[in-house]
């Protein structure tokens, strides 16, 4: 999310409560005497009698401050007391407030993708709060396949958020997480996502959002519109958004042509899970068009799907300047500015991150293009969320949080543990790893990432141009220095590594070291928001660096790859001199410590790749802008993701090694799933291959079933190796043979279990039949096929058939 046309650089001063802003577009100095909450606030909730007394206002005359009234009544009262101009002034991210009602300014835009961030004007770092905990980027966190860990990260981030709010340096609305599926390896924002599998992405989203939002003891409210919020999260970017800037095609002009099948099965599923399972209080629509219509102006996506079908309890916000992009980029329907704001508001968009709503909604109302009642509805959605978050009444449980609760030892250690759990072992000949300190005393640590700090935290963390930074950094050379004597050589001048002149010092360092660790990869100059990749190779001379260092090394060579998207490292995979390979994503501020702990065996890696690593020529076979997941035989395009691609890979989805070995025993299964039909349930047709016999009743619409049938799976996982470790148990379903146009298999469940050497653990799964065995047909219908399905554990270590039958 980037303000693409203009932005304000603001400095706030809490003591005197004024703000100085420089408009970068107009180059005008602007001074405000009432800073937008939170950065200039001297209170932690609005409806404080003492505050209203200082304002010389009678709080009792404002029903919106009566905590005995329902939230919807209070929100309506607040909105009803505003003039039209006052209402419109609240619908940009920097809401003006209404002084005569005691309503202060409020900045809606804050970020918390993997920790609090200085990106977005709603969170301010300064001498009082200079730091916050920076966790690994989401793609590495997802590789842990640990739901409990994902939720715990959200809990820690929201503690720091409430602490900063209490200190007047943060709001309560955070536009995170990013939950777009990583459809293509070239997309620049893969670092922000939980990977390529919609179920994994949705599971991550619901857990992280629960961690951010849930107030202990209130998780199961009957009326979710009144459920308290620790902070308000936002799932983005809705929908079918995964092209940023590729060969001149950018997100401000791109029309994502998507089939109903792919939309339902892949692009929408994570958002549905985020709203239904995570109870997210906000969703952000994206810049792009979806099948010709800008996503922020599509009533089917916003009003019908999010609100009516999924029952969103919260507000819908536009990605920054998306409404303006409709006019200037997409030139949608040759809209005027007033047309654009009217269409988006009526489609269900409540809040504009930008200035178009505040500038043009007044004219749109006067021109009869939109009703004031549409504005009232949007404002009520917004204020109910703020009421739930305690903005008006406070949340006593978090009143005591402050600076002491930011950058705690616990949060720093958790950030390190997240990196350890995500790190993925891709190769380990010998085995070479783990190294031991008795044998490997001198270490050559070389490569462009060997001394990384800022690069390890990725994006939506701490922009070095703004105040604020992580609690501390531990670079790879810092981490390895605790295990041996380090000889460091960069090997490249930067991550693009265009100059080979720095390779010889790295080669020399490797010649005398007991072990050589090459830390290389990508960074935000190569894969980032607004920057899609053009190839799947290591940049510049990095391959030469790796090969030359490996050839000269005296001891074993360990290659450490710091990337988000996959890279074709087939050369290293087959090079006998390179004994081990680790993928470490962007491992966060404590990444160097985590990497060293894994290399020296203080932690046994158990990460699994959340994306497929394709061979380099894969991208020559189809453009990034082709949105289809399934193979397109008419164009010669292969499929995308493990669900639809069956060609050769460098490493497949779900791949990852360990320092120990696990055996599986299948203990209990359910061999059949009889689905009960209702009186007026009818069979649904399904396409089969010509050489396969189609069942008499091929399938039933899921919406016509009660879906009360479940499959139970019990496994015993035994650690038969000599080291304690974790195992990620992945369970897939495969549809009946012969159905055309469906997936090869799909992940339906996963658990991460910790098992001592020689010990065993029982792992139990319970799967809903409709969710786990259902497919989406070519018209976008969710259906349950008749016939023989297969449940597959991991890469086939265990499997069993499940026969779906229908009965009255």
TORBA-120880 format. One record per residue (C-alpha): x, y negated, z negated. Coordinates in Angstrom, 3 decimals, decimal comma. Each point is the difference from the previous one (the first is absolute). Layout:
N
- X	Y	Z
...
This chain:
808
- 0,000	0,000	0,000
- 1,698	-3,163	1,193
- -1,265	-3,537	0,261
- 0,815	-0,440	3,639
- -0,914	-3,590	0,684
- 0,801	-2,047	-3,079
- 0,653	0,400	-3,673
- 0,535	-2,042	-3,119
- 3,169	0,159	-2,026
- -1,122	-0,847	-3,517
- 1,776	-0,607	-3,286
- -2,128	0,055	-3,123
- 0,692	-1,683	-3,297
- -2,038	1,443	-2,853
- 0,903	-2,641	-2,559
- -1,472	-2,875	1,982
- -2,403	2,098	2,075
- 0,790	-1,318	3,434
- 1,123	1,600	3,202
- 2,259	-1,274	2,771
- -0,658	1,586	3,383
- 1,755	-0,430	3,310
- -2,109	0,906	3,020
- 2,452	1,611	2,408
- -2,233	-0,700	2,986
- -0,791	-3,638	-0,738
- 3,217	-0,809	-1,924
- -2,102	-1,881	-2,539
- 0,672	-0,162	-3,716
- -3,158	0,729	-1,958
- -0,449	-0,448	-3,738
- -2,891	1,484	-1,951
- -0,799	-0,773	-3,611
- -1,909	3,231	-0,565
- 2,025	2,986	1,107
- -1,759	2,997	1,409
- -0,370	2,692	-2,591
- 2,144	1,799	-0,948
- 3,158	-2,049	0,544
- -1,151	-3,141	-1,772
- -2,401	1,496	-2,510
- 0,199	-0,613	-3,709
- -2,686	2,566	-0,826
- -0,559	3,716	0,425
- -3,749	-0,104	0,572
- -2,471	-2,595	1,221
- -2,908	0,234	-2,421
- 1,973	-0,967	-3,083
- -1,981	-2,461	-2,170
- 3,195	-1,816	-0,971
- 0,909	-0,478	3,634
- -3,419	-1,375	0,886
- 0,150	-2,342	-2,984
- 3,310	-1,380	1,298
- -1,636	-0,500	3,374
- -2,856	-1,810	-1,762
- -2,506	2,397	1,520
- -2,813	1,862	-1,755
- 0,745	3,672	0,647
- -3,436	1,040	-1,303
- -1,621	-1,771	2,937
- 1,715	2,370	2,448
- -1,697	3,380	0,135
- 2,976	1,453	1,857
- 1,884	-0,236	-3,300
- -2,638	1,964	-1,918
- 1,674	3,372	-0,514
- -3,317	1,591	-0,955
- -1,323	-0,368	3,538
- 0,700	2,533	2,782
- 2,865	-0,825	2,320
- -2,216	-0,385	3,048
- -2,198	-2,513	-1,827
- 3,037	-1,972	-1,171
- 1,589	-0,017	3,454
- -3,255	-1,195	1,568
- -0,336	-2,751	-2,584
- 3,525	-1,245	0,713
- -0,559	-0,027	3,753
- -3,451	-1,588	-0,265
- 1,445	-2,969	-1,896
- 2,410	-0,841	2,823
- -0,650	-2,287	2,911
- 0,545	1,405	3,492
- 3,328	-1,816	0,278
- 1,104	1,377	-3,366
- -0,965	3,523	1,021
- 1,934	-0,155	3,246
- 3,095	-1,295	-1,815
- 0,192	3,280	-1,963
- 0,187	2,273	3,067
- 3,704	-0,342	0,832
- 2,715	1,848	-1,881
- 0,867	-3,241	-1,793
- -3,439	-0,691	-1,464
- -0,560	-3,622	-1,006
- -2,046	0,560	-3,140
- -2,781	-2,319	-1,182
- 1,163	-2,371	-2,716
- -3,482	-1,111	-1,036
- -0,863	3,638	-0,801
- 3,280	0,690	-1,758
- 1,030	2,368	2,792
- 3,738	-0,340	0,679
- 1,837	0,626	3,225
- 0,918	3,607	0,697
- 2,558	1,606	2,282
- -1,271	3,375	1,201
- 3,155	1,134	1,775
- 2,456	2,070	-2,040
- 1,859	3,169	1,016
- 0,806	3,184	-1,920
- 0,881	2,573	2,650
- 2,708	1,685	-2,077
- 0,347	-2,405	-2,880
- -0,797	-3,672	-0,440
- 1,318	-2,135	2,826
- 0,925	-3,591	0,699
- -1,708	0,340	3,383
- -3,358	-1,751	-0,207
- -0,576	-3,289	-1,840
- -2,052	1,492	-2,836
- 3,011	1,365	-1,902
- 2,761	-2,359	-1,057
- 3,425	0,906	-1,396
- 2,081	-2,563	-1,872
- 2,255	-0,302	-3,020
- -2,675	1,341	-2,327
- -0,685	3,094	2,134
- 2,885	0,454	2,458
- -0,415	3,742	0,632
- -2,436	2,901	0,324
- 0,403	3,742	0,473
- 0,591	0,987	3,618
- -0,978	3,566	0,844
- 1,066	1,914	3,116
- -1,911	-0,810	3,157
- -3,180	1,977	0,476
- 1,278	2,426	2,643
- 2,570	1,396	-2,457
- -2,473	0,008	-2,891
- -2,392	2,001	2,165
- 2,725	2,612	0,552
- -0,280	0,944	-3,668
- -3,495	1,429	0,653
- -0,728	-0,781	-3,647
- -3,458	-1,449	-0,640
- 0,658	-0,622	-3,684
- 3,128	-1,958	0,838
- -1,835	-2,129	2,566
- -2,604	-0,976	-2,590
- 2,642	-0,705	-2,635
- 1,778	-2,429	2,333
- -3,258	-1,919	0,399
- -0,466	-0,090	-3,759
- 3,451	-1,505	-0,569
- -0,388	-2,530	2,817
- -3,360	-1,164	-1,378
- 1,449	-0,371	-3,501
- 2,624	-2,357	1,407
- -2,705	-1,772	2,017
- -2,187	-0,632	-3,059
- 3,057	-1,181	-1,920
- 0,825	-2,504	2,741
- -3,626	-1,094	0,134
- 0,090	-0,702	-3,737
- 3,115	-2,097	0,601
- -1,721	-2,019	2,731
- 2,095	1,449	2,809
- -2,333	2,411	1,735
- -3,573	0,472	1,041
- -2,094	3,127	-0,430
- -0,504	0,913	3,670
- 2,722	1,982	1,749
- -0,175	0,832	3,704
- 1,530	3,442	-0,223
- 0,393	2,860	0,952
- 0,594	0,459	3,745
- -1,765	3,206	1,025
- 0,252	0,159	3,780
- 0,986	3,413	1,338
- 3,503	0,148	1,512
- -1,259	1,153	3,396
- 3,213	-0,659	1,958
- 3,623	0,072	-1,197
- 0,747	-3,368	1,617
- -2,395	-2,029	-2,139
- 1,972	-2,578	-1,971
- -2,083	0,205	-3,174
- 0,367	3,712	-0,755
- 1,966	-1,000	-3,111
- -3,243	-1,379	-1,491
- -2,101	3,086	0,657
- -0,385	3,418	-1,656
- 0,681	1,763	3,304
- -1,756	1,639	2,931
- -2,608	2,207	-1,670
- -3,360	-1,709	-0,663
- -0,735	2,197	-3,027
- 3,372	-0,801	-1,607
- -0,411	-3,693	0,786
- -3,482	-0,037	-1,523
- 1,093	1,970	-3,058
- 2,899	-2,383	-0,579
- -2,325	-2,986	0,470
- -2,639	1,192	-2,461
- 2,610	0,820	-2,662
- 2,006	-3,202	0,349
- -3,169	-2,099	0,016
- -1,272	1,837	-3,089
- 3,313	-0,722	-1,687
- -0,262	-3,686	0,826
- -3,671	-0,462	-0,808
- -1,166	2,446	-2,663
- -0,557	-1,248	-3,526
- 0,386	2,953	-2,365
- -3,339	1,492	-0,945
- -1,978	-1,730	2,757
- 0,797	2,257	2,948
- -3,485	1,516	0,223
- -2,355	-2,964	-0,187
- -3,457	0,673	1,418
- -0,234	-3,491	1,506
- 3,298	-0,443	1,803
- -0,782	-3,664	0,697
- 0,517	-0,625	-3,719
- 3,001	2,277	-0,572
- 2,867	-2,017	-1,548
- 3,132	-0,473	2,079
- 3,521	-0,207	-1,356
- 0,832	-1,734	3,267
- -1,804	0,099	3,350
- 1,702	2,044	2,734
- -0,519	-0,226	3,747
- 0,336	2,751	2,608
- 1,296	-1,251	3,339
- 0,032	-0,325	3,043
- -3,443	1,063	1,221
- 0,036	1,487	2,651
- 2,058	1,814	2,667
- 2,923	-2,340	-0,625
- 3,481	1,311	0,758
- 1,434	-2,106	2,809
- 1,950	-3,069	-1,121
- 2,234	-1,134	2,830
- 1,056	2,498	2,644
- 1,355	-1,052	3,390
- -1,892	-3,284	-0,254
- -3,296	1,541	-1,146
- -0,804	-1,484	-3,410
- -2,690	0,429	-2,613
- -1,457	-3,444	0,675
- -1,075	1,064	3,496
- -0,182	3,809	-0,120
- -3,219	1,875	0,648
- 0,182	3,462	-1,616
- -2,028	2,280	2,262
- -0,979	2,819	-2,328
- -2,263	3,012	0,470
- -2,803	0,567	-2,494
- 1,665	3,306	-0,868
- 3,348	-1,575	-0,893
- -1,665	-2,908	-1,763
- -2,012	2,259	-2,295
- 2,630	2,676	-0,526
- 3,199	-2,021	-0,382
- -0,332	-3,778	-0,067
- -2,960	-0,319	-2,383
- 0,514	2,922	-2,390
- 2,609	-1,681	-2,251
- -2,210	-3,067	-0,370
- -3,031	2,098	-0,820
- 1,983	1,785	-2,707
- 1,362	-3,301	-1,302
- -3,512	-1,447	-0,312
- -1,838	3,109	-1,209
- 2,659	1,782	-2,081
- 2,118	-2,996	-0,995
- -2,926	-2,437	-0,423
- 2,134	-2,713	1,598
- -1,381	-3,470	-0,658
- 1,127	-1,424	3,336
- 0,780	0,959	3,588
- 1,968	-2,098	2,473
- -0,881	0,013	3,691
- 2,786	-0,106	2,564
- 1,151	-2,311	2,794
- -0,636	2,380	2,877
- -3,123	0,749	1,950
- -1,540	3,469	-0,194
- -1,694	0,994	3,230
- -0,173	-3,639	1,149
- -1,369	-1,482	-3,245
- 2,279	-1,738	-2,557
- -0,133	2,122	-3,130
- -0,843	-3,022	-2,163
- -3,036	-0,744	2,173
- -1,366	3,521	0,332
- -3,209	0,466	-2,010
- 0,125	3,756	0,595
- 3,371	0,238	-1,727
- -0,566	-2,546	-2,763
- -3,664	-0,152	-0,856
- -1,211	3,427	1,135
- 3,003	2,175	-0,837
- 1,687	-1,685	-2,964
- -3,045	-1,374	-1,780
- -2,939	2,163	0,977
- 1,502	3,411	0,713
- 2,894	-0,029	-2,471
- -1,560	-2,385	-2,540
- 2,972	-2,315	-0,537
- -0,162	-1,719	-3,375
- 1,972	-3,113	0,744
- 0,939	-2,463	2,707
- 1,385	0,128	3,544
- 2,901	-2,290	0,902
- 1,628	-0,794	3,336
- 3,671	0,529	0,608
- 1,566	-3,427	-0,038
- -1,245	-2,185	2,857
- -1,845	2,907	1,634
- -3,052	-2,176	0,574
- 2,160	-2,579	1,753
- 1,634	2,786	2,023
- -3,443	0,917	1,360
- -0,065	-3,409	1,673
- 3,641	-0,618	0,880
- 1,211	3,573	0,604
- -2,857	2,247	1,025
- -2,074	-2,862	1,435
- -2,944	2,161	-0,979
- -3,140	-0,924	1,955
- 1,610	-3,406	0,624
- -1,049	-0,819	-3,547
- 0,137	-3,470	-1,425
- 1,378	-0,318	-3,518
- -3,556	-0,170	-1,315
- -1,009	3,095	1,972
- 2,887	1,966	-1,512
- -0,752	-0,852	-3,636
- -3,704	0,652	0,510
- 0,582	3,398	1,596
- 2,440	1,194	-2,674
- -2,118	-1,201	-2,898
- -3,128	1,683	1,383
- 2,013	3,158	0,708
- 0,811	0,218	-3,716
- 3,299	-1,845	-0,431
- -0,106	-1,747	-3,388
- 3,365	-1,744	-0,242
- 2,366	-1,538	2,530
- 3,690	0,163	-0,723
- 0,512	-3,254	1,825
- -1,732	-3,284	0,601
- -2,629	0,828	2,629
- -2,874	0,653	-2,393
- 0,570	-3,208	-1,990
- 0,496	-2,054	3,186
- -2,780	1,247	2,230
- -2,800	1,649	-1,996
- -1,641	-3,341	-0,739
- -0,304	-0,750	3,693
- -1,192	3,554	0,663
- -2,840	-0,429	-2,506
- -0,941	-3,387	1,415
- 0,002	1,443	3,522
- -2,337	2,801	-1,079
- 2,542	2,766	0,695
- -0,039	1,391	-3,541
- -2,171	-0,359	-3,073
- 0,966	-1,358	-3,392
- -1,358	3,248	-1,444
- 2,851	1,845	1,766
- 2,460	-2,241	-1,837
- -1,797	0,645	-3,297
- 0,250	3,747	0,507
- 3,756	-0,183	0,671
- 0,638	-2,164	-3,061
- -1,992	2,300	-2,246
- 2,078	2,963	1,192
- 3,145	-1,945	-0,868
- -1,069	-1,224	-3,424
- -1,323	3,367	-1,137
- 3,508	1,395	0,528
- 1,526	-2,838	-2,033
- -2,589	0,543	-2,728
- 0,902	3,694	-0,143
- 3,710	-0,896	-0,247
- -0,574	-2,214	-3,038
- 0,701	-3,285	1,764
- -3,074	-1,554	-1,604
- -0,142	1,849	-3,352
- 3,466	1,477	-0,508
- 0,887	3,633	-0,631
- 1,068	0,330	-3,661
- 1,903	3,238	0,652
- 2,615	-1,943	1,993
- 0,065	-3,260	-1,927
- 3,310	0,775	-1,749
- 1,927	0,842	3,161
- 2,863	-2,356	0,777
- 3,616	-0,259	1,092
- 0,996	2,922	-2,220
- -2,151	2,279	2,177
- 1,819	-0,833	3,245
- 3,178	1,841	1,011
- -0,141	2,346	-2,965
- 2,405	2,917	-0,314
- -2,960	2,296	0,675
- -0,921	-1,725	3,253
- 3,595	-0,014	1,255
- 0,367	3,690	-0,820
- -3,305	0,765	1,701
- 1,182	-1,781	3,150
- 3,134	2,164	-0,061
- -2,037	3,162	-0,526
- -2,280	-0,846	2,916
- 3,050	-0,242	2,248
- 1,363	3,307	-1,295
- -3,313	1,752	0,635
- -0,293	-1,330	3,531
- 3,555	0,692	1,180
- -0,119	2,844	2,511
- 2,748	2,540	0,649
- 0,124	0,743	3,736
- 3,159	2,103	0,248
- 2,216	1,774	-2,521
- 2,502	2,392	1,557
- 1,807	2,286	-2,384
- -1,734	-1,302	-2,083
- 2,250	-3,031	-0,437
- -2,253	-1,961	-2,305
- -0,099	-0,678	-2,813
- 3,545	-1,231	-0,406
- 1,703	0,387	-3,370
- 2,191	-2,596	-1,640
- 2,735	2,483	-0,891
- 0,759	0,742	3,657
- -0,989	-3,226	1,740
- 1,768	-2,794	-1,835
- 0,707	-2,403	2,862
- -2,801	-1,124	2,298
- 0,029	-1,868	3,274
- -3,306	-1,871	0,113
- -0,272	-1,574	3,422
- -2,552	-1,394	2,413
- -2,156	-3,123	0,400
- -2,300	1,032	-2,868
- 2,765	1,050	-2,402
- -0,163	-3,336	-1,812
- -3,662	-0,801	0,691
- -2,137	-1,890	-2,467
- -2,632	-2,197	1,667
- -0,412	2,468	2,881
- -1,020	2,734	-2,466
- -3,178	-1,812	-1,064
- -1,457	-0,343	3,498
- -2,750	-2,516	0,705
- -2,796	-1,470	-2,112
- 2,388	-0,010	-2,915
- 2,264	-3,007	-0,515
- 0,704	-2,313	2,894
- 3,481	-1,377	-0,764
- -1,105	-3,408	1,291
- -2,393	-0,326	-2,957
- 0,622	0,091	-3,773
- -0,264	3,434	-1,557
- 1,843	3,315	0,145
- -0,167	3,542	-1,407
- 0,903	0,646	-3,629
- 3,453	1,072	1,207
- 1,679	1,783	2,899
- 1,995	3,240	-0,023
- 1,651	0,418	3,401
- 1,214	3,378	1,305
- 3,616	-0,813	-0,832
- -1,085	-1,030	-3,497
- -1,872	3,276	-0,383
- 2,861	2,176	1,226
- 2,524	-1,905	-2,127
- -1,523	1,656	-3,077
- 0,970	3,414	1,388
- 3,461	-0,591	1,448
- 2,542	-2,436	1,402
- -1,526	-1,717	3,014
- 1,831	-1,244	3,077
- -2,435	-2,196	1,926
- 0,078	-0,975	3,658
- -2,936	-1,575	1,843
- 0,753	1,540	3,384
- -2,306	-2,556	1,674
- -0,387	-3,755	-0,186
- -3,771	0,310	-0,349
- -2,749	2,564	0,536
- -0,084	-0,502	3,752
- 3,680	1,023	-0,034
- 0,936	-1,440	3,382
- 3,712	-0,267	-0,841
- 2,168	3,109	-0,424
- 2,920	-1,888	-1,535
- -1,010	0,906	-3,571
- -0,158	3,745	0,654
- 3,757	0,726	-0,505
- 0,049	-1,048	-3,708
- -2,919	2,355	-0,644
- 1,856	2,800	1,780
- 3,089	-0,634	-2,110
- -2,031	0,098	-3,217
- -1,434	3,396	0,954
- 3,422	1,509	0,695
- 1,029	0,031	-3,641
- -3,290	0,315	-1,899
- -1,183	3,201	-1,663
- -3,438	-0,679	1,511
- -1,356	-2,560	2,448
- -3,464	-1,520	-0,209
- -1,114	-1,893	3,112
- -2,926	-2,308	-0,781
- -1,543	-1,280	3,192
- -3,371	-0,661	1,639
- -2,315	-2,889	0,869
- -1,215	-3,175	-1,657
- -2,564	-2,769	0,493
- 1,931	-1,397	2,956
- -0,917	3,207	1,844
- -3,361	1,176	-1,410
- -2,307	-2,507	-1,643
- -3,276	-1,872	0,174
- -0,090	-1,667	3,399
- 2,792	2,244	1,291
- -0,696	3,433	1,447
- 2,892	2,260	0,967
- 1,007	0,668	3,580
- 1,806	3,289	-0,633
- 0,457	2,720	-2,620
- 3,789	-0,205	-0,230
- 2,374	-1,385	-2,576
- 0,921	-3,512	1,131
- 3,224	-1,096	1,658
- 3,162	1,841	-0,937
- -1,436	1,791	-3,046
- 0,106	3,400	1,732
- 3,645	-0,600	0,917
- 0,718	-0,964	-3,601
- -1,564	3,213	-1,305
- 1,756	2,259	2,490
- 3,421	-1,582	-0,443
- -0,177	0,001	-3,793
- -1,247	3,607	-0,051
- 2,791	1,145	2,302
- 2,674	-1,582	-2,177
- -1,379	0,822	-3,452
- 2,081	2,152	-2,325
- -2,959	1,194	-2,051
- -3,677	0,671	0,623
- -2,046	-2,735	1,683
- -3,445	-0,973	-1,252
- -2,118	-2,183	2,267
- -2,511	-2,235	-1,785
- -2,651	-1,584	2,219
- -1,760	-3,161	-1,138
- -2,949	-0,444	2,384
- -3,781	-0,113	0,039
- -0,739	1,462	3,421
- 1,700	3,152	1,209
- 3,228	-0,006	1,992
- 1,370	2,637	2,339
- 3,081	1,241	-1,811
- 0,219	3,304	1,836
- 3,728	-0,641	0,410
- 0,459	-0,044	-3,784
- -2,356	2,888	-0,594
- 2,175	2,235	2,196
- 3,404	-1,434	-0,994
- 1,711	2,579	-2,257
- 2,155	-2,719	-1,575
- -3,121	-1,713	-1,366
- -0,956	2,355	-2,794
- -3,062	-1,737	-1,395
- -2,557	-2,612	1,031
- -2,292	-1,994	-2,289
- -2,824	-2,317	1,036
- -0,515	-2,686	-2,634
- -2,483	-2,393	1,638
- 0,481	-3,467	-1,441
- 0,490	1,144	-3,590
- -0,627	-3,217	-1,912
- 2,242	-2,057	-2,235
- 1,251	3,059	-1,924
- 0,574	1,998	3,176
- 3,750	0,355	-0,409
- -0,397	1,698	-3,360
- -2,678	2,356	1,312
- 2,077	1,018	3,031
- 3,074	0,733	-2,093
- -2,054	1,965	-2,555
- -1,301	2,245	2,778
- 3,395	0,500	1,668
- 1,603	1,001	-3,307
- -2,861	2,211	-1,137
- -1,393	-2,054	-2,843
- -3,234	0,283	1,946
- -1,061	2,837	2,284
- -1,619	-1,487	3,138
- -3,531	1,049	0,915
- -1,155	-2,740	2,382
- -1,871	0,991	3,156
- -0,083	-2,045	3,204
- -3,322	-1,866	0,287
- 0,553	-0,521	3,732
- 1,213	2,079	2,940
- 3,539	-0,747	1,171
- -0,173	0,246	3,789
- 2,799	0,481	2,491
- 1,156	-3,190	1,691
- -1,632	0,743	3,343
- -3,467	0,248	-1,574
- -0,574	-3,732	0,417
- 0,752	0,217	3,724
- -3,115	2,137	0,415
- -2,634	-2,482	-1,188
- -0,343	-3,704	-0,824
- -0,500	-1,259	-3,535
- -3,176	-1,703	1,201
- -1,721	3,279	0,911
- -2,082	0,485	-3,136
- -1,041	3,609	0,570
- 1,147	2,667	-2,459
- -0,852	2,959	2,197
- 2,054	0,903	3,073
- -1,168	-1,745	3,167
- 0,607	2,463	2,789
- -1,146	-2,468	2,657
- 2,846	-2,335	-0,955
- 2,461	2,672	-1,054
- 0,031	-1,405	-3,548
- 0,864	2,357	-2,884
- -1,964	0,009	-3,260
- 0,872	-2,044	-3,052
- 0,747	1,106	-3,565
- 0,321	3,580	-1,193
- -3,743	0,488	0,498
- 0,166	-0,354	3,785
- 3,672	0,325	1,041
- 1,428	3,481	0,437
- 3,245	-0,864	1,769
- 3,556	0,078	-1,393
- 0,884	-2,334	-2,869
- 3,130	-1,028	-1,845
- -1,848	0,665	-3,257
- -3,713	0,790	-0,385
- -2,526	-1,643	-2,287
- 0,238	1,452	-3,506
- 3,617	1,135	0,378
- 2,363	-0,147	-2,973
- 2,556	2,236	-1,709
- 0,931	0,615	-3,626
- 3,033	1,078	-2,027
- -2,016	2,999	-1,126
- -2,383	2,492	1,625
- -3,699	0,668	-0,564
- -2,115	3,058	0,758
- -3,775	-0,021	0,419
- -2,550	2,645	-0,959
- -3,611	-0,323	1,085
- -2,120	1,018	-2,995
- -3,599	-0,875	0,731
- -1,954	-1,122	3,030
- -3,572	-0,361	1,210
- -0,238	1,859	3,356
- -3,368	-1,442	1,079
- -1,940	-3,237	-0,168
- -3,749	0,448	0,520
- -1,437	-3,447	0,676
- -3,638	-0,455	-0,934
- -2,210	-1,612	2,641
- -2,981	-2,220	-0,639
- -3,414	0,506	1,589
- 0,546	-2,509	2,789
- 3,704	0,662	0,585
- 0,876	0,698	3,610
- 3,094	1,411	1,669
- 2,482	-2,422	1,526
- 1,753	0,800	3,248
- 3,771	0,217	0,203
- 2,333	0,402	2,958
- 1,964	3,248	0,232
- 2,715	1,165	2,380
- -1,282	1,910	3,027
- 1,626	3,260	-1,116
- -1,544	-0,146	-3,500
- -3,486	1,013	-1,045
- -2,026	-2,829	-1,452
- -2,023	0,923	-3,121
- -3,774	-0,139	0,237
- 0,033	-2,819	-2,550
- 3,389	-1,690	0,591
- -0,221	-2,607	-2,763
- -2,202	-2,048	-2,326
- 0,157	-3,739	-0,602
- 1,547	-0,615	-3,419
- -2,696	-2,596	-0,653
- -2,585	2,806	0,287
- 1,707	2,137	-2,660
- -0,028	-0,308	-3,772
- 3,735	0,825	0,002
- -0,115	1,686	-3,377
- 2,205	2,935	0,999
- 3,625	0,190	-1,132
- 3,125	2,026	0,724
- 2,293	0,945	-2,874
- 3,665	0,755	0,550
- 2,377	1,160	-2,726
- 3,738	0,355	0,590
- 2,867	1,017	-2,229
- 3,147	-1,961	0,816
- 3,221	1,463	-1,393
- 3,363	-1,762	-0,190
- 2,349	2,834	0,981
- 3,083	-2,210	0,201
- 2,433	-1,104	-2,646
- -1,074	-3,620	-0,422
- -3,048	-1,715	-1,447
- -1,957	-1,799	2,661
- -3,287	-1,172	1,438
- -1,895	1,560	2,870
- -2,556	-1,739	2,187
- -2,766	2,453	0,867
- -1,673	-0,999	3,281
- -3,252	1,670	1,093
- -1,409	-0,258	3,534
- -3,139	1,158	1,760
- -0,140	1,240	3,577
- -3,315	0,008	1,930
- -1,395	3,026	1,834
- 1,834	0,966	3,185
- -1,328	-1,263	3,277
- -1,502	-3,354	-1,017
- 1,212	-2,645	2,432
- 1,294	-3,424	-0,986
- 0,494	0,619	-3,685
- 3,170	-0,092	-2,119
- 2,623	2,742	-0,269
- -0,331	-0,078	-3,786
- -0,698	-2,596	-2,662
- 1,255	-0,554	-3,523
- -2,808	0,501	-2,516
- 1,837	-0,010	-3,320
- 3,356	-0,339	-1,714
- 1,496	0,217	-3,469
- 3,482	-0,665	-1,339
- 0,983	2,434	-2,751
- 3,067	0,008	-2,245
- 1,375	3,479	-0,734
- 2,993	1,081	-2,086
- 2,531	2,412	1,474
- -1,398	3,520	-0,115
- -3,448	-1,180	-1,066
- -3,356	0,155	1,767
- -3,028	-2,252	0,134
- -3,564	0,637	1,089
- -1,272	-2,619	2,442
- -3,728	-0,246	0,628
- -1,837	-1,824	2,781
- -3,743	-0,485	0,402
- -1,072	-1,196	3,454
- -3,386	-1,272	1,076
- -0,982	2,011	3,045
- -1,325	-2,904	2,051
- 2,971	-2,272	-0,676
- 2,697	2,630	0,389
- -1,359	2,037	2,902
- -1,915	-2,697	1,849
- 1,136	-1,506	3,277
- -1,006	-3,039	2,055
- -1,412	0,636	3,460
- 0,642	-2,136	3,064
- -3,016	-2,198	-0,769
- 1,290	-0,843	-3,478
- -2,350	2,334	-1,902
- 1,204	1,750	-3,139
- -0,919	3,667	0,433
- 0,646	3,335	-1,706
- 0,859	2,692	2,593
- -1,237	3,551	-0,293
- 2,609	2,769	0,004
- 3,426	0,973	-1,215
- 2,028	-2,803	-1,527
- 3,473	0,533	-1,481
- 1,527	-1,450	-3,175
- 3,783	-0,327	0,319
- 2,424	-0,716	-2,833
- 3,031	-2,125	0,849
- 1,606	1,235	3,243
- -1,749	3,353	-0,097
- 1,457	1,555	-3,170
- -3,578	1,075	-0,768
- -3,300	-0,138	1,846
- -3,483	1,495	-0,061
- -3,154	-0,154	2,123
- -3,255	-1,694	-0,988
- -3,127	0,956	1,920
- -2,575	-2,797	0,203
- -3,561	1,259	0,435
- -3,368	-1,730	-0,023
- -3,109	1,250	-1,813
- -3,396	-1,336	-1,025
